[in-house]
Amino acid sequence: MTKWLDPVEQRAWRAIVALMTRLPGALDTHMQRESGVTHFEYWVLTLLSEEPGHRLQMSDLAHKANASLSRLSHVVSKLERMGWAQRSATAGRRGVQAVLTDDGYHKVVQAAPGYLDAVRHLVFNGLEPEQTAQLAELSELLADHLTDTLSPDPKSRTPSQDQHSL
C-alpha cells in the first residue's frame, strides 16, 4: 500500500520541486545572457579552475559535477570547440583528463562576478545568515543521502565536505 506524503512532507517536496525547476533555468538564462555559457558549462570550467594544474580525470570531473560521463564528455567537446578546454592522455593511467586552457581560465574569471551576483540575488538574498547555515546543512544531508542511496559502490561515496566554494 502506498504511503502518501503527510502535509509537511508534501509542503517540503513541492518547495524542492519548485526550486529544482526554477533555479537551473534562471541560472542558465543569466549565464547565457551575461557570459555566453550555460550554468553547467560554467560549473565544469569552475571545477577545473580549482584543481591543481587546472586538470582532472574525466571520471572524477563527472563525479564532482554530478553528471554522467556521457553528459560531461558532450560539454567538454563543446568547451574544446570554444578553446576553453582540451583533453589530454593521462601518463601512466587509463583514461583522459580534461584540462582548462588559459582562455578557459580567463573565461571563468570573467564570468565569476556575474555568476556570484546571480547566485546571491536568486538564493542568498532571500535568506538570513542562520537560514543559509540551515540550507547548507540540509542540502549536504540530502546530497549525502542521495549518494548513499544511488551509489552501488560504497568506495565511490564521498562526503559533502568535498564541495567547492563556487
JOVEN-V163981 format. One record per residue. N is the residue number from 1. RES is the residue in one small letter. SS is DSSP state (~ for helix, > for strand, _ for the rest). PHI is phi in whole degrees, 0 to 359 (* if undefined). PSI is psi in whole degrees, 0 to 359 (none if undefined). Layout:
# JOVEN-V163981
<<N,RES,SS,PHI,PSI> <N,RES,SS,PHI,PSI>>
This chain:
# JOVEN-V163981
<<1,m,_,*,137> <2,t,_,289,132> <3,k,_,263,111> <4,w,_,288,156> <5,l,_,290,138> <6,d,_,284,171> <7,p,~,303,322> <8,v,~,289,317> <9,e,~,298,318> <10,q,~,298,316> <11,r,~,298,314> <12,a,~,296,315> <13,w,~,297,316> <14,r,~,296,324> <15,a,~,293,319> <16,i,~,296,316> <17,v,~,298,317> <18,a,~,299,317> <19,l,~,295,313> <20,m,~,295,332> <21,t,~,275,316> <22,r,~,277,316> <23,l,~,296,313> <24,p,~,301,319> <25,g,~,295,319> <26,a,~,295,319> <27,l,~,292,318> <28,d,~,300,313> <29,t,~,301,313> <30,h,~,298,311> <31,m,~,294,319> <32,q,~,293,320> <33,r,~,292,316> <34,e,~,275,326> <35,s,~,230,353> <36,g,_,75,21> <37,v,_,228,157> <38,t,_,281,166> <39,h,~,301,317> <40,f,~,293,321> <41,e,~,298,316> <42,y,~,298,318> <43,w,~,299,316> <44,v,~,297,315> <45,l,~,299,318> <46,t,~,297,314> <47,l,~,301,318> <48,l,~,294,323> <49,s,~,295,337> <50,e,_,270,354> <51,e,_,269,149> <52,p,~,302,131> <53,g,~,71,6> <54,h,~,55,39> <55,r,>,220,153> <56,l,>,201,141> <57,q,>,305,136> <58,m,~,305,317> <59,s,~,295,323> <60,d,~,291,321> <61,l,~,296,318> <62,a,~,300,317> <63,h,~,297,312> <64,k,~,294,328> <65,a,_,276,357> <66,n,_,57,46> <67,a,_,227,158> <68,s,_,288,156> <69,l,~,299,325> <70,s,~,296,312> <71,r,~,297,315> <72,l,~,298,316> <73,s,~,301,319> <74,h,~,298,315> <75,v,~,292,319> <76,v,~,297,323> <77,s,~,300,316> <78,k,~,295,318> <79,l,~,296,326> <80,e,~,296,315> <81,r,~,299,329> <82,m,~,279,349> <83,g,_,83,16> <84,w,_,260,346> <85,a,>,210,163> <86,q,>,212,163> <87,r,>,257,148> <88,s,>,218,137> <89,a,>,295,144> <90,t,_,267,118> <91,a,_,298,126> <92,g,_,76,5> <93,r,_,225,154> <94,r,_,283,153> <95,g,_,101,181> <96,v,>,230,147> <97,q,>,257,147> <98,a,>,267,135> <99,v,>,234,129> <100,l,>,282,128> <101,t,_,278,170> <102,d,~,300,319> <103,d,~,297,323> <104,g,~,295,320> <105,y,~,296,317> <106,h,~,297,325> <107,k,~,296,317> <108,v,~,298,313> <109,v,~,299,318> <110,q,~,293,321> <111,a,~,275,338> <112,a,~,303,312> <113,p,~,301,316> <114,g,~,294,321> <115,y,~,298,311> <116,l,~,296,322> <117,d,~,298,317> <118,a,~,295,315> <119,v,~,299,314> <120,r,~,299,314> <121,h,~,295,314> <122,l,~,282,333> <123,v,_,239,295> <124,f,~,283,333> <125,n,~,295,341> <126,g,~,272,4> <127,l,_,233,151> <128,e,_,278,159> <129,p,~,306,321> <130,e,~,295,323> <131,q,~,291,324> <132,t,~,297,317> <133,a,~,297,319> <134,q,~,295,318> <135,l,~,300,316> <136,a,~,299,313> <137,e,~,296,313> <138,l,~,294,320> <139,s,~,295,318> <140,e,~,297,318> <141,l,~,299,315> <142,l,~,293,319> <143,a,~,297,317> <144,d,~,296,319> <145,h,~,298,317> <146,l,~,297,318> <147,t,~,300,313> <148,d,~,295,321> <149,t,~,287,320> <150,l,~,269,340> <151,s,_,273,119> <152,p,_,284,343> <153,d,_,246,109> <154,p,~,302,334> <155,k,~,290,339> <156,s,~,274,357> <157,r,_,280,136> <158,t,_,231,148> <159,p,_,289,155> <160,s,~,294,345> <161,q,~,294,351> <162,d,~,280,3> <163,q,_,288,159> <164,h,_,259,167> <165,s,_,279,340> <166,l,_,263,none>>
